[in-house]
Amino acid sequence: MAVKISGVLKDGTGKPVQNCTIQLKARRNSTTVVVNTVGSENPDEAGRYSMDVEYGQYSVILQVD
């Protein structure tokens, strides 16, 4: 079953972050997710992001462009 993960990415001063990539890396196998499966999204100019992912446990990785 897919779930939606969404929010606004902000820096330590509360300003939106837009020049980065948000990655979700699966931590465990399940019937719908394989370990190390990666989903990624780039926030818009207001820092907003939204991803549809399969239910599971993920590590979150932020990579600044």
TAVEN-V395826 format. One record per residue. N is the residue number from 1. SS is DSSP state (helix for helix, strand for strand, loop for the rest). PSI is psi in whole degrees, 0 to 359 (NA if undefined). Layout:
N/SS/PSI ; N/SS/PSI
//
This chain:
1/loop/127 ; 2/strand/147 ; 3/strand/155 ; 4/strand/130 ; 5/strand/124 ; 6/strand/161 ; 7/strand/195 ; 8/strand/124 ; 9/loop/123 ; 10/strand/153 ; 11/loop/185 ; 12/loop/340 ; 13/loop/2 ; 14/loop/4 ; 15/loop/143 ; 16/strand/142 ; 17/loop/127 ; 18/loop/336 ; 19/loop/61 ; 20/strand/171 ; 21/strand/131 ; 22/strand/122 ; 23/strand/141 ; 24/strand/123 ; 25/strand/122 ; 26/strand/137 ; 27/loop/340 ; 28/loop/153 ; 29/loop/149 ; 30/loop/187 ; 31/loop/343 ; 32/loop/351 ; 33/loop/138 ; 34/loop/138 ; 35/loop/142 ; 36/loop/6 ; 37/loop/135 ; 38/strand/133 ; 39/strand/146 ; 40/strand/158 ; 41/strand/146 ; 42/loop/125 ; 43/loop/152 ; 44/loop/187 ; 45/loop/340 ; 46/loop/3 ; 47/loop/4 ; 48/strand/142 ; 49/strand/159 ; 50/strand/133 ; 51/strand/140 ; 52/strand/119 ; 53/strand/159 ; 54/strand/145 ; 55/loop/134 ; 56/loop/189 ; 57/loop/130 ; 58/strand/149 ; 59/strand/143 ; 60/strand/130 ; 61/strand/128 ; 62/strand/126 ; 63/strand/117 ; 64/strand/130 ; 65/loop/NA
//
